[in-house]
Amino acid sequence: MYVSYIAQIINNLHGQYGAPLQPFVAGVNCSLWSIYAYFKKDRDWPVFWANFPGVFFSFATFITCFHF
């Protein structure tokens, strides 16, 4: 699911900027789920690995949304 951010990252890098709020909130959500799954007493690896890539893709999309 979060691999779909690659197209938005490419658009952002080519000057067609998207809105930064949604990827930021998705990144926070993925971070919280990953932390929860990892630090749970019995680690929940499927939840961790499902959300871990979203941390990087979401925040990469968020950062590239800005006009630097």
C-alpha positions in Angstrom: 0.0 0.0 0.0 2.7 2.5 0.9 4.7 1.7 -2.2 2.1 3.8 -4.0 3.8 6.9 -2.5 6.7 6.4 -4.9 4.6 8.0 -7.7 3.9 11.0 -5.5 7.5 11.3 -4.5 8.5 11.4 -8.2 5.8 14.0 -8.9 7.1 16.1 -6.0 10.6 15.9 -7.2 9.5 17.1 -10.7 7.6 20.1 -9.3 4.1 18.8 -9.1 3.8 19.1 -5.4 1.1 17.2 -3.4 -0.4 18.0 -0.1 1.9 17.2 2.9 -0.7 16.5 5.6 -1.9 13.0 4.5 1.6 11.5 4.2 2.6 13.0 7.5 -0.4 11.5 9.3 0.2 8.2 7.6 3.8 8.2 8.7 2.8 8.9 12.3 0.2 6.1 12.1 2.8 3.6 10.7 5.3 4.7 13.3 2.9 4.1 16.2 1.7 0.7 14.9 5.3 -0.4 14.3 6.3 0.7 17.9 3.2 -1.1 19.3 3.9 -4.3 17.4 7.6 -4.4 18.3 7.3 -3.6 22.0 4.3 -5.8 22.6 5.0 -8.7 25.0 4.6 -11.3 22.2 5.9 -9.3 19.2 3.4 -9.1 16.4 5.7 -9.4 13.4 3.0 -9.3 10.7 1.8 -5.9 12.0 5.3 -4.6 12.3 6.4 -5.6 8.8 3.2 -4.4 7.3 3.7 -0.9 8.7 7.5 -0.5 8.8 7.9 0.4 5.1 5.1 3.0 5.5 7.3 4.9 7.9 9.9 5.6 5.3 7.7 6.0 2.3 5.3 8.3 4.1 7.9 10.6 5.6 9.8 10.7 2.3 6.6 11.8 0.6 6.0 14.4 3.3 9.5 15.9 3.0 9.4 16.1 -0.8 6.1 17.9 -0.7 7.9 21.1 0.2 9.3 23.6 -2.3 13.0 23.7 -1.4 
